[in-house]
Amino acid sequence: MAKNILSLTYKDALDYFMSASNYSTLELPEYLDMTPILKHVRKTIGAKVFEDCVQGNRFNTEVLNYTMNLNKDGKYAVRPIAFVNPYIYYFFAREICTEDNWSYLKAWFKAVQQPAVTACSLPVIAEEKEAFHNSTTILNWWSNFEQASLELSLEYPYMFISDIRNCYGSINTNFIVEALNSHISFQESEQIKDFNQKRFVTNISNLLRLYQGNLLVGLPQGSALSDLLAEILLAYSDMLFCKEVKSHGIQCKYKILRYRDDYRIFCDDKESLSELSYILQSVLRRLGFEMNSQKTQTTDDLIGNSIKGDKLAYIYNTPIFNKKGCDFDGIQKHLLFIHQFGKEFPNSGQLKTLLSDLSQRIDDKLHPQKSTKDTKPKDNDDSLSQVELWDDLDDIAEELDELEQLGSAKEGIFKTLKTFTVSPIKENIRPIVAIATQIAIDNVSCSHYALRVISQLLNTCDADQKKEISALVVNRLLKQPNNDYMQLWLQTMTYSMDKEAKRSPYTNDLCKIVMGKKGNLWNMDWLKDEFKQKFPIARICNKKELQESGSEIKFKQRENYTETAKVIRTL
């Protein structure tokens, strides 16, 4: 399995945090890339002292970071995803990743680790090329949390399940400082013992204030650095919990699995498990956290509750698929099934898998293998016309052989006739697009999967129909609240039309940058002029990738759909 970041050297750890994929874990269109700005910041600042880069004390706490609010449920629940000011982000990552500080952090995590607790949520190191977006993280969850839960059911008859309500939004950074400043017994080298803990914690405290915009509560979501900071506090809570259990004199056998703010406590005694759950609530409350009552329960069905509900639903509905393909005889029926699945399991991983399956099905139809006289096309569910055309092609070829007067033109004509593409989409596109649009509305974090399907279908329409339906989809989705994330993907579909019309309906600052306009992502007024000059914000948009993307939505991992379907289906 993948190693976590604590296995890295301090130099490699800094490289890890400063990579675009770890600066923002949010999936973006493949032509949007934060690498140029991160390289610029790192090169410009280098080893310079923070105080030497600041112009007075001119921090506007409201606009230091760029934040997109993701509508979680298509209604009222919102998840803010932050793109931390890249200069603040670099200063923070650099402070953590000095040789002494990184050694101390590694020793700290080792010291607070508890035998009864297995935490598997430290950021993991991905393979050089992931099978699909965040596949390493997903596989880590599956192996070390879900599969481990199944294994523990052999030892324990009872399990307590819960998670923290609005975990990142509830984090009080004072408690992160408390955790790092706590008196912990290090059984390490003299180097750790001589470490200036007070100076390190003071620096972290000051940078935390800027990192989150001078707010005491709430940690920016969406980066590996934030995940590490959250894990510091959660690991500290694990230690406090185990101390409280010991002080209460509880002697029962128990085991805890924790993935970030998701808890599973296993125990061989139901009454003792109840005591453990109350102790956990008490410890979390002391650190400013609150359990999510809707996701809290004690159960003896460890098998059924070890696997996420959407995954189980996917498994028991898999008879709709077979080795020959999909049992649904049309795309609309297939999509209606996905729509109903999304109602029961909104924004779920398996919803993405189902949309990936459909996207691949459409792709197979829209891009059949080119046929030649030596290789006849295979029949499929709705492509009988290809066989008929093949027979016609043989007759036409014989006639072409008799037309010697055509000379060199014959070869070109014959080549055109020998290679052909027949669009197999025979259903009415409009109702299919309408269903996919509703799926995007109801499942914002999966919206780009639904929009990918729409973009594929629109590419089968003529120019006028494509423009008309695209406008309807855009107008429908832009009426939704907190639609910043969907705007990024809608723009992929409509960019060429927007450019031709010389106007764009999108207000997202990243969308403005794509259109060649000035986007106001971060406040740089607090920096000295020499550090904010020539900031390459326009290079966030890779113009070459943008031109090559066309109007069909693609992810950074082009194999996302096929590989997701292959891998996640087995998880």
KAZIQUI-V412886 format. One record per pair of residues at least 24 apart in sequence whose C-alpha atoms are under 10 Angstrom apart, sorted by the first residue. I is the first residue (numbers start at 1). J is the second residue. D is the distance in whole Angstrom. If there is no record, write none. Layout:
I;J;D  I;J;D
//
This chain:
1;124;10  1;125;10  1;136;9  1;139;8  1;140;7  1;143;8  1;144;9  2;123;10  2;124;6  2;125;6  2;126;7  2;127;8  2;136;7  2;137;9  2;139;9  2;140;7  3;122;9  3;123;9  3;124;6  3;125;6  3;126;8  3;127;10  3;136;10  3;140;9  4;120;9  4;121;9  4;122;6  4;123;6  4;124;4  4;125;6  4;126;9  4;140;10  5;106;10  5;122;7  5;123;6  5;124;6  5;125;6  5;224;10  5;228;9  6;102;9  6;103;9  6;105;8  6;106;6  6;107;10  6;109;9  6;110;10  6;122;8  6;123;9  6;124;9  6;125;10  7;106;9  7;124;10  7;125;9  8;102;9  8;106;10  8;125;9  9;97;9  9;98;10  9;99;8  9;102;8  9;103;9  10;94;9  10;96;8  10;97;5  10;98;6  10;99;6  10;100;9  10;101;9  10;102;6  10;103;8  11;94;9  11;97;7  11;98;8  11;99;8  11;102;9  12;97;9  13;93;9  13;94;9  13;96;9  13;97;6  13;98;9  13;102;9  13;125;10  14;90;9  14;93;6  14;94;7  14;95;9  14;96;8  14;97;6  14;98;9  14;102;10  15;93;9  15;94;10  15;97;9  16;93;10  16;125;8  16;126;10  16;224;9  16;225;10  17;89;9  17;90;9  17;92;10  17;93;7  17;94;9  17;97;9  17;223;8  17;224;7  17;225;6  18;42;8  18;86;9  18;89;9  18;90;7  18;93;8  18;94;9  18;224;10  18;225;9  19;224;10  20;223;9  21;133;10  21;134;9  21;223;8  21;224;9  22;123;9  22;222;8  22;223;6  22;224;5  22;225;8  22;226;10  22;227;10  23;82;10  23;83;8  23;84;8  23;86;9  23;89;8  23;90;10  23;222;8  23;223;5  23;224;6  23;225;7  23;226;9  24;81;9  24;82;8  24;83;7  24;84;9  24;221;9  24;222;5  24;223;5  24;224;8  24;225;9  25;81;9  25;83;10  25;133;9  25;134;8  25;221;9  25;222;5  25;223;6  25;224;7  26;81;8  26;82;9  26;83;9  26;133;9  26;134;9  26;221;10  26;222;6  26;223;8  26;445;10  26;485;10  27;133;7  27;134;9  27;445;10  27;448;9  27;485;10  27;555;8  27;556;8  27;557;10  28;448;9  28;485;9  28;488;8  28;489;8  28;554;10  28;555;7  28;556;7  29;448;9  29;488;7  29;489;7  29;491;10  29;492;8  29;541;10  29;545;10  29;546;9  29;549;9  29;553;8  29;554;7  29;555;6  29;556;7  29;557;10  30;492;10  30;541;9  30;542;9  30;545;7  30;546;8  30;549;8  30;553;9  30;554;7  30;555;6  30;556;4  30;557;8  30;558;9  31;492;9  31;514;9  31;539;10  31;540;8  31;541;6  31;542;5  31;543;7  31;544;8  31;545;5  31;546;5  31;547;9  31;548;9  31;549;8  31;554;9  31;555;9  31;556;8  32;488;9  32;510;8  32;511;10  32;513;10  32;514;8  32;539;9  32;540;6  32;541;5  32;542;6  32;543;9  32;545;9  32;546;8  32;556;9  33;539;8  33;540;5  33;541;6  33;542;7  33;556;10  34;83;10  34;86;9  34;537;9  34;539;8  34;540;5  34;541;8  34;542;10  35;539;9  35;540;8  36;535;9  36;536;7  36;537;8  36;538;9  36;539;6  36;540;7  36;541;10  36;542;10  37;86;8  37;87;10  37;535;7  37;536;6  37;537;7  37;538;9  37;539;8  37;540;7  38;86;7  38;87;8  38;89;9  38;90;8  38;536;10  38;540;10  39;86;10  39;536;10  40;86;10  40;87;10  40;531;10  40;534;9  40;535;7  40;536;7  40;537;10  41;86;7  41;87;6  41;88;10  41;89;10  41;90;7  41;91;10  41;531;8  41;532;9  41;535;8  41;536;10  42;86;9  42;87;8  42;90;7  42;91;9  42;94;9  44;87;10  44;530;9  44;531;7  44;532;9  44;533;10  44;535;10  45;87;8  45;90;9  45;91;9  45;531;7  46;90;9  46;91;9  46;94;9  47;91;9  47;94;9  48;91;10  49;91;9  50;87;10  50;88;9  50;91;7  50;207;10  50;527;10  51;527;10  52;527;9  52;528;8  53;87;10  53;526;9  53;527;6  53;528;6  53;529;9  53;530;9  53;531;7  53;532;10  54;524;10  54;525;9  54;526;6  54;527;5  54;528;6  54;529;9  54;531;9  55;524;10  55;525;8  55;526;5  55;527;5  55;528;5  55;529;8  56;525;10  56;526;7  56;527;8  56;528;9  57;525;10  57;526;7  57;527;9  58;524;9  58;525;7  58;526;5  58;527;8  59;210;8  59;213;9  59;214;9  59;523;8  59;524;9  59;525;8  59;526;6  59;527;9  60;210;10  60;213;8  60;214;9  60;523;7  60;524;9  60;525;8  60;526;8  61;209;10  61;210;8  61;211;10  61;212;8  61;213;5  61;214;6  61;215;8  61;523;9  62;212;10  62;213;7  62;214;9  62;215;10  62;523;9  63;213;8  63;520;10  63;521;8  63;522;6  63;523;6  63;524;9  64;88;9  64;210;8  64;211;8  64;212;8  64;213;6  64;214;10  64;521;9  64;522;6  64;523;5  64;524;8  64;525;10  64;526;9  65;89;10  65;210;9  65;211;8  65;212;8  65;213;7  65;220;9  65;521;7  65;522;6  65;523;8  66;220;10  66;509;9  66;520;9  66;521;5  66;522;6  66;523;9  67;220;9  67;221;9  67;222;10  67;484;10  67;521;9  67;522;10  68;482;8  68;483;9  68;484;6  68;485;7  68;508;9  68;509;10  69;481;9  69;482;6  69;483;8  69;484;7  69;485;8  70;444;7  70;445;7  70;481;9  70;482;6  70;483;7  70;484;7  70;485;7  70;486;9  71;441;9  71;442;9  71;443;8  71;444;6  71;445;8  71;480;9  71;481;7  71;482;6  71;483;7  71;484;9  71;485;9  71;486;10  72;346;9  72;347;8  72;441;10  72;442;8  72;443;7  72;444;6  72;445;7  72;446;10  72;482;9  73;343;10  73;346;7  73;347;8  73;441;8  73;442;6  73;443;6  73;444;7  73;445;9  74;346;9  74;347;10  74;438;10  74;439;10  74;440;9  74;441;6  74;442;5  74;443;6  74;444;7  74;445;10  74;480;8  74;481;8  74;482;9  74;483;10  75;441;9  75;442;8  75;480;9  75;481;8  75;482;10  76;481;9  76;482;9  78;481;10  78;482;8  79;166;9  79;168;10  79;169;9  79;221;9  79;445;10  79;482;10  80;168;10  80;169;9  80;220;8  80;221;7  80;222;9  80;482;10  81;220;7  81;221;5  81;222;6  81;223;9  81;485;10  82;212;10  82;219;9  82;220;5  82;221;6  82;222;6  82;223;8  83;220;8  83;221;8  83;222;7  83;223;8  83;521;9  83;522;9  84;210;10  84;211;7  84;212;8  84;213;10  84;220;7  84;221;9  84;222;9  84;223;8  84;226;10  84;521;10  84;522;8  85;210;9  85;211;8  85;212;10  85;213;10  85;521;8  85;522;6  85;523;8  85;524;9  86;211;10  86;522;8  86;524;10  87;211;10  87;522;10  87;524;9  87;527;9  87;531;9  87;532;10  88;207;8  88;208;9  88;210;7  88;211;6  88;212;10  89;207;9  89;210;9  89;211;7  89;223;10  89;225;8  89;226;10  91;207;8  91;211;9  92;203;9  92;204;8  92;206;10  92;207;6  92;208;8  92;210;9  92;211;8  92;225;9  93;207;10  93;225;7  95;200;8  95;203;8  95;204;8  95;207;9  96;200;9  96;203;10  96;204;8  96;225;10  100;191;8  100;192;8  100;195;7  100;196;9  100;200;9  101;192;10  101;195;8  101;196;9  101;197;9  101;200;7  101;201;10  103;191;9  103;192;8  103;195;10  104;180;10  104;186;10  104;188;10  104;191;9  104;192;6  104;193;9  104;195;8  104;196;10  104;197;8  104;200;9  105;180;9  105;192;10  105;232;9  107;185;10  107;186;7  107;187;9  107;188;7  107;189;10  107;192;8  108;179;10  108;180;8  108;182;10  108;184;8  108;185;9  108;186;8  108;192;10  108;232;9  108;235;10  108;236;10  109;180;10  109;231;9  109;232;8  109;235;7  109;236;9  110;186;9  110;187;10  110;188;10  111;184;7  111;185;7  111;186;6  111;187;8  111;188;9  111;239;9  112;179;10  112;184;8  112;185;9  112;186;9  112;232;10  112;235;7  112;236;7  112;237;9  112;238;8  112;239;6  112;240;9  113;235;7  113;236;9  113;238;8  113;239;7  114;235;9  114;238;7  114;239;6  114;240;10  114;241;10  114;242;7  114;243;10  114;256;10  115;239;10  115;242;9  115;255;9  115;256;9  116;238;9  116;239;10  116;242;8  116;253;9  116;254;7  116;255;5  116;256;6  116;257;9  116;265;10  117;235;9  117;238;7  117;239;9  117;241;10  117;242;9  117;254;9  117;255;6  117;256;5  117;257;6  117;258;7  117;264;10  117;265;9  118;144;9  118;145;9  118;148;10  118;235;10  118;238;10  118;255;8  118;256;6  118;257;5  118;258;6  118;259;9  119;144;9  119;145;9  119;231;9  119;234;9  119;235;8  119;238;9  119;256;8  119;257;6  119;258;5  119;259;6  119;260;8  119;262;10  119;263;9  120;144;6  120;145;7  120;231;10  120;257;8  120;258;7  120;259;5  120;260;8  121;145;9  121;227;8  121;228;9  121;230;10  121;231;7  121;234;10  121;235;10  121;258;7  121;259;5  121;260;5  121;261;9  121;262;10  122;224;9  122;227;7  122;228;6  122;229;10  122;230;9  122;231;7  122;232;9  122;235;10  122;259;9  122;260;8  123;223;10  123;224;6  123;225;9  123;226;10  123;227;7  123;228;7  123;231;9  124;224;9  129;557;9  130;557;8  130;559;10  130;560;9  130;563;10  131;557;7  131;558;9  131;559;7  131;560;7  131;561;10  131;562;9  131;563;6  131;564;7  131;566;10  131;567;9  132;555;9  132;556;9  132;557;6  132;558;8  132;559;7  132;560;5  132;561;8  132;562;9  132;563;6  132;564;6  132;565;10  132;567;9  132;568;10  133;555;8  133;556;8  133;557;7  133;558;10  133;559;10  133;560;7  133;561;10  133;563;10  133;564;9  135;560;10  135;563;10  135;564;8  135;567;9  135;568;9  138;349;9  138;568;9  138;571;9  139;567;9  139;568;9  139;571;8  140;259;10  141;259;7  141;571;10  142;307;9  142;308;10  142;568;9  142;571;6  143;571;9  144;257;9  144;258;9  144;259;9  145;257;7  145;258;8  145;259;7  145;262;10  145;263;10  145;264;9  145;306;8  145;307;9  146;257;9  146;259;10  146;303;10  146;305;9  146;306;6  146;307;6  146;308;8  146;571;9  147;303;10  147;306;8  147;307;8  147;571;9  148;257;8  148;306;9  149;256;10  149;257;8  149;264;8  149;265;10  149;266;9  149;302;8  149;303;8  149;305;9  149;306;6  149;307;8  150;302;7  150;303;6  150;304;9  150;305;9  150;306;6  150;307;8  151;302;10  151;303;9  151;306;10  152;255;9  152;257;10  152;266;8  152;267;10  152;302;9  152;303;10  152;306;10  153;266;8  153;267;10  153;300;9  153;301;9  153;302;6  153;303;7  153;306;9  154;302;9  154;303;10  155;253;10  155;254;10  155;255;10  155;266;9  155;267;9  155;268;8  156;253;9  156;254;8  156;255;9  156;265;10  156;266;6  156;267;5  156;268;5  156;269;8  156;300;9  156;302;9  157;266;8  157;267;7  157;268;6  157;269;8  157;270;9  157;299;9  157;300;6  157;301;8  157;302;7  158;254;10  158;265;8  158;266;6  158;267;6  158;268;6  158;269;7  158;270;6  158;273;8  158;298;7  158;299;6  158;300;5  158;301;8  158;302;7  159;254;10  159;255;9  159;256;9  159;263;10  159;264;6  159;265;5  159;266;5  159;267;6  159;268;9  159;269;10  159;270;9  159;273;8  159;274;10  159;297;8  159;298;6  159;299;5  159;300;6  159;301;8  159;302;7  159;305;9  159;306;9  160;256;9  160;263;8  160;264;6  160;265;5  160;266;7  160;267;8  160;270;9  160;273;7  160;274;8  160;276;9  160;277;7  160;296;7  160;297;6  160;298;4  160;299;6  160;300;9  160;302;9  160;305;10  161;257;10  161;262;8  161;263;6  161;264;5  161;265;7  161;266;9  161;277;9  161;295;7  161;296;5  161;297;5  161;298;6  161;299;8  161;305;9  161;306;9  162;258;10  162;261;8  162;262;6  162;263;5  162;264;7  162;265;9  162;277;9  162;281;10  162;291;7  162;292;7  162;293;8  162;294;9  162;295;6  162;296;4  162;297;7  162;298;9  163;258;9  163;259;9  163;260;9  163;261;5  163;262;4  163;263;6  163;264;9  163;289;10  163;290;9  163;291;6  163;292;6  163;293;9  163;294;9  163;295;7  163;296;7  164;260;9  164;261;5  164;262;7  164;263;9  164;281;10  164;284;8  164;289;7  164;290;6  164;291;5  164;292;5  164;293;9  164;295;9  164;296;10  165;261;8  165;262;10  165;289;7  165;290;6  165;291;6  165;292;5  165;293;8  165;294;10  165;295;9  166;218;9  166;261;9  166;289;8  166;290;8  166;291;9  166;292;8  167;218;9  167;219;9  167;221;10  167;230;9  167;234;10  167;260;9  167;261;7  167;262;10  167;288;10  167;289;7  167;290;8  167;291;9  167;292;10  168;217;9  168;218;6  168;219;5  168;220;7  168;221;7  168;226;9  168;227;9  168;229;10  168;230;7  168;260;10  168;261;9  168;289;10  169;217;7  169;218;4  169;219;6  169;220;8  169;221;8  169;289;10  170;216;10  170;217;6  170;218;5  170;219;8  170;287;9  170;288;7  170;289;6  170;290;8  171;216;8  171;217;5  171;218;5  171;219;6  171;220;10  171;229;10  171;230;8  171;233;8  171;234;10  171;287;8  171;288;7  171;289;7  172;215;9  172;216;6  172;217;4  172;218;6  172;219;8  172;233;9  172;287;8  172;288;7  172;289;9  173;204;10  173;205;8  173;208;7  173;209;8  173;212;9  173;215;9  173;216;6  173;217;7  173;218;8  173;219;8  173;229;9  173;230;9  173;233;9  174;205;8  174;208;9  174;209;10  174;216;7  174;217;9  174;233;10  174;287;9  175;216;10  175;232;10  175;233;7  175;236;9  175;237;10  175;286;10  175;287;7  175;288;9  176;201;9  176;204;9  176;205;8  176;208;9  176;229;7  176;230;8  176;231;9  176;232;7  176;233;5  176;234;9  176;236;9  176;287;10  177;201;6  177;202;8  177;204;8  177;205;6  177;206;10  177;208;9  177;232;9  177;233;9  178;205;10  178;233;9  178;236;9  179;232;7  179;233;6  179;234;9  179;235;9  179;236;6  179;237;9  180;204;9  180;205;10  180;232;8  180;233;9  180;236;9  182;236;9  217;288;9  227;260;8  228;260;10  230;260;8  230;261;9  231;259;9  231;260;7  231;261;9  233;287;9  234;258;9  234;259;10  234;260;7  234;261;8  234;284;9  234;287;9  235;260;9  236;287;10  237;280;9  237;283;7  237;284;7  237;286;9  237;287;8  238;280;9  238;283;9  238;284;9  239;283;10  240;279;10  240;280;9  240;283;7  240;284;9  241;276;9  241;279;7  241;280;6  241;281;9  241;282;9  241;283;6  241;284;9  242;276;10  242;279;9  242;280;9  242;283;10  244;276;9  244;279;7  244;280;9  244;282;10  244;283;8  245;275;9  245;276;7  245;279;7  245;280;9  248;275;9  248;276;10  248;279;9  250;275;9  250;276;9  252;276;10  261;289;10  261;291;9  262;291;10  262;295;10  263;291;10  263;296;9  264;296;10  264;297;10  264;298;10  264;306;9  265;298;9  266;298;10  266;299;10  266;300;10  266;302;9  270;298;9  270;299;9  270;300;9  273;298;8  274;298;8  307;571;9  308;345;10  308;348;9  308;349;10  308;350;10  309;344;10  309;345;8  309;348;9  309;350;10  310;341;8  310;342;9  310;344;8  310;345;6  310;346;9  310;347;10  310;348;7  310;349;7  310;350;6  310;351;8  311;345;9  311;348;9  311;349;8  311;350;6  311;351;9  311;353;10  311;568;9  311;569;8  311;570;10  311;571;8  312;350;9  313;341;8  313;344;9  313;345;9  313;350;9  314;341;9  314;350;7  314;351;9  314;353;9  314;354;8  314;569;8  315;350;10  315;569;8  315;570;9  315;571;10  317;341;10  318;569;9  325;361;9  325;381;10  326;357;9  326;358;9  326;361;9  329;381;8  329;382;9  330;381;10  330;382;10  330;425;9  330;426;9  330;427;8  331;358;8  331;359;10  331;361;9  331;362;8  331;425;9  331;426;10  331;427;8  331;428;10  331;429;10  331;432;7  332;427;8  332;428;9  332;429;9  332;431;8  332;432;5  332;433;9  332;435;8  332;436;9  333;432;9  334;358;7  334;432;10  335;432;7  335;433;10  335;435;7  335;436;7  335;439;9  335;450;10  335;453;10  336;432;9  336;435;7  336;436;9  336;439;10  338;435;9  338;436;9  338;439;8  339;435;7  339;436;8  339;438;8  339;439;6  339;440;10  339;442;9  339;443;10  340;439;9  341;439;10  342;439;7  342;440;10  342;442;8  342;443;7  342;446;10  343;439;9  343;442;8  343;443;9  345;443;9  346;439;9  346;442;7  346;443;6  346;444;9  346;445;9  346;446;9  347;439;10  347;440;10  347;442;8  347;443;5  347;444;7  347;445;6  347;446;6  347;447;9  348;443;8  348;445;9  348;446;8  349;445;10  349;446;8  349;564;10  349;568;8  350;564;10  350;565;9  350;568;8  350;569;8  351;439;10  351;443;9  351;446;8  351;449;9  351;450;10  352;443;10  352;445;9  352;446;6  352;447;9  352;448;9  352;449;6  352;450;9  352;561;9  352;564;8  352;565;9  352;568;10  353;446;10  353;449;9  353;560;10  353;561;8  353;562;9  353;563;10  353;564;6  353;565;6  353;566;9  353;567;9  353;568;7  353;569;7  354;449;9  354;561;10  354;564;10  354;565;8  354;569;9  355;436;9  355;439;10  355;446;9  355;447;10  355;448;10  355;449;6  355;450;7  355;451;10  355;452;9  355;453;8  355;561;8  355;565;9  356;449;7  356;450;9  356;452;9  356;453;9  356;560;8  356;561;5  356;562;7  356;563;9  356;564;7  356;565;6  357;561;7  357;562;7  357;564;9  357;565;6  357;566;9  358;449;10  358;450;10  358;453;8  358;561;9  358;565;10  359;449;8  359;450;9  359;452;7  359;453;6  359;454;9  359;456;8  359;457;10  359;561;7  359;562;9  360;453;9  360;561;7  360;562;7  360;565;9  361;562;10  362;424;9  362;425;8  362;453;8  362;456;7  362;457;8  363;453;9  363;456;8  363;457;9  364;424;10  365;422;9  365;423;7  365;424;6  365;425;7  366;421;8  366;422;8  366;423;6  366;424;7  366;425;8  366;456;8  366;457;9  366;459;9  366;460;8  367;421;8  367;422;9  367;423;8  367;424;10  368;420;10  368;421;7  368;422;8  368;423;9  368;424;9  369;419;10  369;420;9  369;421;8  370;418;9  370;419;6  370;420;6  370;421;7  370;422;10  371;418;7  371;419;6  371;420;7  371;421;8  372;415;9  372;417;9  372;418;6  372;419;6  372;420;9  373;397;10  373;418;7  373;419;9  374;418;10  380;424;10  381;424;9  382;424;6  382;425;8  382;426;8  383;422;8  383;423;9  383;424;6  383;425;9  383;426;10  384;424;10  385;422;8  385;424;9  386;420;9  386;421;9  386;422;7  386;423;10  386;424;10  389;417;10  389;420;9  389;422;10  390;417;10  390;418;9  390;420;10  393;417;7  393;418;7  393;419;10  394;418;9  423;460;7  424;460;10  425;457;8  425;460;8  429;454;9  429;457;7  429;458;8  429;460;9  429;461;8  429;465;10  429;469;9  430;454;10  430;457;9  430;458;9  430;465;10  430;469;7  432;457;9  433;457;8  433;458;9  433;469;8  433;470;9  433;472;10  433;473;8  434;469;10  434;472;9  434;473;8  434;476;10  436;473;10  437;472;10  437;473;7  437;474;9  437;476;8  437;477;8  438;473;10  438;476;9  438;477;9  440;477;8  440;486;8  441;476;9  441;477;7  441;478;10  441;480;7  441;481;10  441;483;9  441;486;9  444;482;10  444;483;8  444;485;8  444;486;7  445;485;8  445;486;9  446;486;10  447;485;9  447;486;7  447;489;8  447;490;10  448;485;9  448;486;7  448;487;10  448;488;9  448;489;6  448;490;8  448;553;8  448;554;9  448;555;9  449;489;10  449;553;9  449;554;9  449;555;9  449;561;9  450;553;10  451;486;9  451;489;7  451;490;7  451;492;10  451;493;9  451;552;9  451;553;7  452;489;8  452;490;9  452;492;10  452;493;9  452;551;10  452;552;7  452;553;5  452;554;7  452;555;9  453;552;9  453;553;8  454;493;9  454;552;9  454;553;9  455;489;10  455;490;9  455;492;9  455;493;6  455;494;9  455;550;10  455;551;7  455;552;5  455;553;6  455;554;10  456;493;10  456;551;9  456;552;6  456;553;8  457;552;9  458;493;9  458;551;9  458;552;9  459;493;10  459;550;10  459;551;8  459;552;7  466;493;10  466;494;10  467;494;8  467;497;8  470;494;7  470;497;10  471;505;10  474;505;8  474;506;9  475;505;9  478;505;9  478;506;8  478;507;10  483;507;10  483;508;9  484;508;6  484;509;9  484;510;9  484;511;9  485;510;10  487;511;7  488;514;9  489;552;10  489;553;7  489;554;9  489;555;10  490;551;9  490;553;9  491;515;9  491;551;9  491;553;9  492;546;8  492;549;8  492;550;7  492;551;6  492;552;7  492;553;6  492;554;9  493;549;9  493;550;8  493;551;4  493;552;6  493;553;7  494;550;9  494;551;7  494;552;9  495;546;9  495;547;9  495;549;10  495;550;8  495;551;7  496;546;10  496;547;9  496;550;8  496;551;7  497;551;9  510;537;10  510;538;10  510;540;8  510;541;8  511;541;9  512;538;10  513;537;8  513;538;6  513;539;9  513;540;8  513;541;7  514;538;8  514;539;9  514;540;8  514;541;6  514;542;9  514;543;8  514;546;8  515;541;9  516;541;9  516;543;10
//
